[in-house]
């Protein structure tokens, strides 16, 4: 791929970024340059696009100043037709999660921040070139189904998070996923992997809480022969197994602090040292971390290193618990019903009213995983008839059918609408209660009372820096 053409499109006289990229890219690629001075009037959209298109680059690096980053959508919009055909990487001095999502929404394939490092820049370029040149690339619709077929729901809080997955997959940054046990963190991580340029490489899930502390470094980083008593042969470790792909670290807060230090070096320098080895090993791996605890609290408690948290927290996904997306319960139940009826070779039964009421009334502390287990068990214990009986005891759920009055049904619907509406506004305004109340045209105190009434945790929606 040494004959590939890389265009440096400087939209703000970023001399340091430009020099850094030249030093990294020039030995391997043919470099082209286009630029618009920060204080010069922007050329017409069609003129800039035509100038860039005439150069026929294979990858475009767009260099943005900090001021231009704040209006990246406006800056990248003229290049939209070109970006749709040619992968674009945005290079900036610094940027937070909000700017990251804006760049991805504007069509950028990836982004990178200073300081620029060869081990981060070159793999991004090679991966994009490989993706665009691969003849057997799957159609977008099929890729979507491969990545998202197991993510089911239609509640506003759910859709807000699922809408981020294709954007997150497009870039190569670290991701943190937070959510209660059973909300589907690994399913989301798999979707990010299989919709990304790394889709043809391994996805390696690791439950950090399930590996004994004294073995976890060995499992992750591997060891050389003779590294410790009983090490009669070298072992490559899970990082080597994930080479080129994605390493998913669930319960990452359970990693011992020494392993966290080595993981931090892996993320920063793209290298690690197996136990007992005098040499470092290069690693091309994307890291996705997840936990069912609050990451900020884990940092405060000393379970998660602050520097590792900041390095991982480039992009954050917050998965809502099932009790906060009750409109998805029946959708998920019917999905699992079809799945396990087919698996056990039985006709798909109807869910009777009594069972529906029990499903909707239960709070599902085990979330989607618990619901799946309940449906699987019900299918196994069913007699193969046309109606499904939930042969389980769900605490807090009604044991037998009872008719709801119109007023009861109305109150339940209004309550659910209020909860969804408030969550949607908090999500849109990064947990800022004042801004959300203003958007709802309610005074702050009344809006806060609604938050308290529905026991909504505002901290889950706050934008992290």
C-alpha positions in Angstrom: 0.0 0.0 0.0 3.1 2.3 -0.2 1.7 3.8 -3.4 -1.4 5.1 -1.6 -2.0 8.8 -1.7 -2.7 10.7 1.6 -4.0 14.2 1.5 -3.3 16.6 4.4 -6.2 19.1 4.2 -5.2 21.9 6.6 -8.1 24.1 7.5 -6.5 26.4 10.1 -2.7 26.6 9.7 -2.0 23.8 12.1 1.8 23.7 11.5 2.6 21.4 14.4 0.0 18.8 13.4 1.0 19.1 9.8 4.7 18.6 10.6 3.9 15.7 12.9 1.8 13.9 10.3 4.4 14.4 7.6 7.1 12.9 9.7 5.0 9.8 10.3 3.4 9.3 6.9 6.1 10.5 4.4 8.3 7.4 4.5 5.4 5.1 3.7 2.9 7.1 1.5 2.7 9.7 -1.2 1.7 12.9 0.5 -0.5 15.7 -1.0 -1.3 19.0 0.6 -4.2 21.5 0.5 -4.8 24.3 2.9 -7.0 27.2 3.9 -5.5 29.7 6.3 -7.4 30.2 9.5 -8.0 34.0 8.8 -8.7 33.5 5.0 -12.3 33.4 3.7 -13.4 29.8 3.1 -13.7 29.0 -0.6 -17.1 28.0 -1.9 -18.1 24.5 -1.0 -18.1 23.1 -4.5 -14.7 24.7 -5.3 -13.0 23.1 -2.2 -14.6 19.8 -2.9 -13.6 19.9 -6.5 -10.0 20.8 -5.6 -9.8 17.9 -3.2 -11.5 15.5 -5.6 -9.1 16.3 -8.4 -6.2 15.0 -6.3 -7.9 11.6 -6.0 -6.6 10.8 -2.5 -7.0 7.4 -0.9 -7.3 8.8 2.6 -7.8 12.4 3.8 -6.5 13.9 7.0 -8.5 17.0 7.9 -6.5 19.2 10.3 -8.7 21.4 12.5 -7.9 24.1 14.9 -9.5 24.1 18.3 -11.8 26.9 17.2 -12.8 25.1 14.1 -13.4 21.9 16.1 -16.3 23.6 17.9 -18.0 24.0 14.5 -16.8 20.9 12.9 -20.2 20.1 11.4 -20.2 23.4 9.4 -16.5 22.8 8.4 -17.0 19.2 7.1 -20.4 19.7 5.5 -18.9 21.0 2.2 -16.8 17.8 2.0 -19.7 15.5 2.6 -19.9 14.1 -1.0 -16.2 13.4 -1.0 -16.1 11.9 2.5 -18.8 9.5 1.5 -16.4 8.1 -1.1 -13.0 8.6 0.6 -12.3 7.8 4.2 -11.5 10.9 6.3 -9.5 11.1 9.6 -9.8 14.4 11.5 -6.6 15.5 13.4 -7.0 18.0 16.3 -4.9 19.3 19.1 -7.5 18.2 21.7 -11.2 17.2 21.9 -13.7 15.8 24.3 -16.6 13.2 23.9 -19.0 15.8 22.6 -16.7 16.9 19.8 -15.9 13.3 19.0 -19.6 12.4 18.3 -20.0 15.6 16.3 -17.1 14.6 14.1 -18.4 11.1 13.5 -21.9 12.4 12.8 -20.4 14.8 10.2 -19.0 11.8 8.3 -15.4 11.4 9.6 -14.3 7.8 9.6 -12.0 8.3 12.5 -10.3 11.0 14.6 -7.0 11.5 16.4 -5.6 14.0 18.9 -2.2 15.3 19.7 0.4 14.1 20.6 0.5 12.2 17.3 2.2 8.8 17.5 3.3 6.5 14.7 1.8 3.5 16.5 -1.6 5.2 16.5 -1.6 7.0 13.1 -0.2 4.2 10.8 -2.6 1.4 11.9 -5.6 3.7 11.4 -4.5 4.5 7.8 -3.6 0.9 6.9 -7.0 -0.3 8.3 -9.0 2.2 6.3 -7.0 1.4 3.1 -7.6 -2.3 3.6 -11.3 -1.7 4.2 -11.9 0.4 1.1 -9.8 -1.9 -1.1 -11.3 -5.2 0.1 -13.3 -6.7 -2.7 -15.5 -8.8 -0.5 -16.7 -6.0 1.7 -20.2 -6.8 3.0 -23.1 -4.6 2.0 -23.9 -2.0 4.7 -27.3 -3.5 5.3 -25.9 -6.9 6.0 -23.2 -5.5 8.2 -25.9 -3.7 10.2 -27.8 -7.0 10.7 -24.6 -8.9 11.7 -23.7 -6.3 14.3 -27.1 -5.2 15.6 -29.4 -8.2 15.2 -29.3 -9.0 18.9 -29.9 -5.4 20.1 -33.6 -5.0 20.3 -35.8 -2.2 21.7 -37.7 1.0 20.8 -37.7 3.1 24.0 -36.2 6.6 23.7 -33.3 5.9 26.2 -32.4 2.7 24.4 -32.6 4.2 20.9 -30.4 7.2 21.9 -27.6 4.7 22.9 -28.0 2.3 20.0 -27.8 5.2 17.6 -24.3 5.8 18.7 -23.0 2.3 17.9 -22.4 2.7 14.1 -20.6 6.0 14.8 -18.5 4.5 17.6 -17.7 1.5 15.4 -16.4 3.7 12.6 -13.5 5.1 14.6 -10.8 3.3 16.5 -10.9 5.0 19.9 -11.3 3.3 23.3 -14.8 2.8 24.6 -16.3 2.5 28.1 -19.7 0.8 28.5 -21.6 1.1 31.8 -24.8 -0.6 32.8 -26.3 -3.0 35.3 -25.7 -6.7 35.2 -27.6 -8.3 32.3 -28.2 -5.1 30.3 -26.2 -6.5 27.3 -22.8 -4.8 27.6 -21.0 -7.6 25.7 -23.7 -7.5 23.0 -23.0 -3.8 22.4 -19.3 -4.4 22.4 -19.7 -7.1 19.8 -21.8 -4.8 17.7 -19.1 -2.1 17.8 -16.5 -4.7 16.7 -18.5 -6.3 13.9 -19.5 -2.9 12.4 -15.9 -1.7 12.5 -12.9 -2.1 10.1 -11.7 -4.7 12.6 -14.6 -7.0 11.8 -12.5 -9.8 10.2 -10.2 -10.0 13.2 -10.8 -11.6 16.6 -13.2 -10.3 19.2 -11.9 -11.6 22.6 -14.2 -11.1 25.6 -12.6 -11.3 29.1 -14.4 -11.2 32.4 -11.8 -9.7 34.7 -13.8 -10.7 37.8 -13.8 -14.4 36.9 -10.0 -14.8 36.7 -8.0 -15.3 39.9 -6.0 -12.2 40.7 -2.7 -14.1 40.6 -3.4 -15.4 37.1 -4.9 -12.4 35.4 -1.7 -10.8 34.2 -0.6 -14.1 32.8 -3.9 -14.6 31.0 -3.8 -11.2 29.4 -0.1 -10.6 28.7 1.2 -14.2 28.5 4.6 -15.4 29.7 7.9 -16.7 28.5 9.3 -20.2 29.3 10.8 -20.2 32.8 9.0 -17.0 33.8 7.8 -18.7 37.0 7.8 -22.2 38.6 5.9 -24.5 36.3 6.2 -22.3 33.2 7.7 -25.1 31.0 6.5 -23.5 27.8 5.7 -20.0 26.6 2.1 -18.8 26.5 1.1 -16.0 24.2 -1.8 -14.6 26.2 -5.2 -13.1 25.2 -3.7 -9.9 23.9 -1.8 -11.8 21.3 -5.0 -13.7 20.5 -6.8 -10.4 19.9 -4.2 -9.0 17.6 -5.8 -6.8 15.0 -9.2 -7.1 16.6 -10.9 -6.0 19.8 -10.2 -6.9 23.5 -13.4 -6.6 25.6 -12.7 -6.2 29.3 -15.8 -6.7 31.3 -15.7 -5.8 35.0 -12.6 -3.9 34.3 -12.6 -2.4 37.8 -11.7 -5.9 39.1 -8.3 -5.7 37.4 -5.4 -5.5 39.9 -3.6 -2.2 39.9 -0.4 -3.6 38.5 -2.3 -5.0 35.5 -4.0 -1.6 35.1 -0.6 0.0 34.8 0.4 -2.5 32.1 -3.0 -2.0 30.3 -2.4 1.8 30.4 0.9 1.4 28.7 -0.7 -0.9 26.1 -3.3 1.8 25.2 -0.8 4.7 25.2 2.2 3.0 23.5 0.6 0.1 21.7 3.0 -2.3 23.4 3.4 -4.6 26.4 5.9 -7.0 27.9 4.9 -10.7 28.6 5.9 -12.0 32.0 9.5 -13.0 32.1 10.3 -11.4 28.8 13.1 -8.8 28.3 11.5 -7.6 25.1 8.3 -5.5 24.5 5.7 -6.8 22.0 3.8 -4.5 19.7 0.0 -4.8 19.8 -2.6 -3.6 17.4 -5.7 -4.0 19.6 -8.8 -1.9 20.3 -9.8 -1.9 24.0 -13.4 -1.7 25.1 -14.0 -1.7 28.9 -17.2 -2.3 30.8 -18.5 -2.4 34.3 -21.8 -2.6 36.2 -20.5 -0.1 38.8 -20.2 3.7 38.4 -16.8 4.4 36.9 -16.3 7.7 38.8 -17.1 5.9 42.1 -14.6 3.1 41.2 -11.9 5.8 40.7 -12.8 7.4 44.0 -12.7 4.1 45.8 -9.3 3.3 44.4 -10.5 0.3 42.4 -9.8 1.9 39.0 -6.7 4.1 38.3 -7.6 7.6 37.4 -5.2 7.8 34.5 -6.5 4.6 33.0 -10.1 5.8 33.4 -9.3 9.0 31.5 -7.5 7.1 28.8 -10.4 4.7 28.3 -13.2 7.2 28.6 -12.9 8.6 25.1 -16.4 7.4 24.2 -19.0 6.4 26.7 -22.1 4.2 26.2 -24.7 4.1 29.0 -27.1 1.2 28.9 -30.4 1.7 30.6 -31.8 -1.0 32.8 -34.9 -2.9 31.7 -37.1 -1.3 34.3 -36.5 2.0 32.6 -37.5 0.7 29.2 -40.6 -1.3 30.0 -42.1 -0.8 26.5 -39.3 -3.1 25.3 -40.1 -6.0 27.7 -42.8 -7.6 25.4 -40.6 -7.0 22.3 -37.7 -8.8 23.9 -39.9 -11.6 25.4 -41.4 -12.4 21.9 -37.9 -12.4 20.4 -36.6 -14.9 23.0 -39.8 -16.9 22.6 -39.2 -17.3 18.9 -35.5 -18.1 19.5 -36.1 -20.9 22.1 -39.2 -22.3 20.4 -37.0 -22.9 17.3 -34.1 -24.2 19.4 -36.3 -26.8 21.1 -38.3 -27.5 18.0 -41.7 -26.4 19.4 -44.5 -24.2 17.9 -44.3 -20.6 19.0 -47.0 -20.1 21.6 -49.0 -16.9 22.5 -48.3 -15.1 25.7 -51.5 -15.0 27.7 -52.7 -11.8 29.4 -51.8 -13.0 32.9 -48.3 -13.7 31.8 -48.0 -10.3 30.0 -49.1 -8.5 33.2 -46.6 -10.5 35.3 -43.8 -9.6 32.8 -44.6 -5.9 32.8 -45.1 -5.5 36.5 -41.7 -7.1 37.5 -38.7 -4.8 37.9 -36.2 -7.3 36.4 -33.1 -6.8 38.6 -31.2 -9.1 36.3 -32.3 -7.1 33.3 -32.4 -8.6 29.7 -30.4 -11.7 30.8 -32.9 -12.5 33.5 -35.8 -12.0 31.0 -34.2 -14.4 28.5 -33.7 -17.0 31.2 -37.4 -16.7 32.3 -38.6 -17.2 28.7 -36.2 -20.1 28.0 -37.3 -21.8 31.2 -41.0 -21.2 30.3 -40.5 -22.8 26.9 -38.7 -25.8 28.3 -41.4 -26.4 30.9 -44.4 -25.7 28.6 -46.5 -28.6 27.3 -46.2 -27.5 23.7 -49.7 -25.9 23.7 -50.7 -22.7 22.0 -50.4 -20.6 25.1 -47.3 -20.0 27.2 -47.5 -20.3 31.0 -44.8 -18.6 33.0 -43.9 -21.4 35.3 -41.8 -19.1 37.5 -42.3 -17.0 40.6 -41.5 -13.3 39.8 -41.3 -11.4 43.1 -43.6 -8.3 43.0 -45.5 -9.4 39.9 -49.2 -10.3 40.1 -49.8 -14.0 40.4 -53.1 -14.0 38.5 -54.8 -11.8 35.9 -56.8 -8.8 37.0 -58.5 -6.3 34.8 -57.2 -2.7 34.9 -59.6 0.2 35.1 -59.4 2.9 32.5 -58.0 5.3 35.1 -55.3 2.8 36.2 -54.2 2.2 32.7 -54.2 5.9 31.9 -52.1 6.7 35.0 -49.6 4.0 34.1 -49.3 5.3 30.6 -48.9 8.9 31.7 -46.2 7.9 34.2 -44.3 6.0 31.6 -44.5 9.0 29.2 -43.2 11.3 31.9 -40.3 9.1 32.7 -39.3 8.6 29.0 -39.7 12.3 28.2 -37.6 13.4 31.2 -34.9 10.8 30.3 -34.8 12.0 26.7 -34.4 15.6 27.7 -31.6 14.8 30.3 -29.8 12.8 27.6 -30.1 15.6 25.1 -28.8 18.2 27.6 -26.0 16.1 29.2 -27.8 15.9 32.5 -28.1 19.7 32.9 -31.4 20.0 34.8 -31.8 23.8 34.1 -31.4 23.4 30.4 -33.7 20.3 30.3 -36.4 22.2 32.3 -36.1 25.2 29.9 -36.6 22.9 26.9 -39.7 21.4 28.6 -40.9 24.9 29.4 -41.2 24.1 33.1 -39.6 25.8 36.0 -36.6 24.1 37.5 -38.3 23.1 40.8 -41.2 21.4 39.1 -38.9 19.6 36.7 -36.8 18.4 39.6 -39.9 17.1 41.4 -40.7 15.0 38.4 -37.2 13.6 38.5 -37.6 12.7 42.1 -41.1 11.2 41.5 -39.7 8.8 38.9 -36.4 8.2 40.8 -34.2 9.1 37.9 -30.5 9.1 38.5 -29.4 12.4 36.8 -25.7 11.4 37.1 -26.1 8.7 34.4 -26.8 11.4 31.9 -24.1 13.9 32.7 -21.5 14.5 30.0 -18.1 13.4 31.0 -15.0 15.4 30.2 
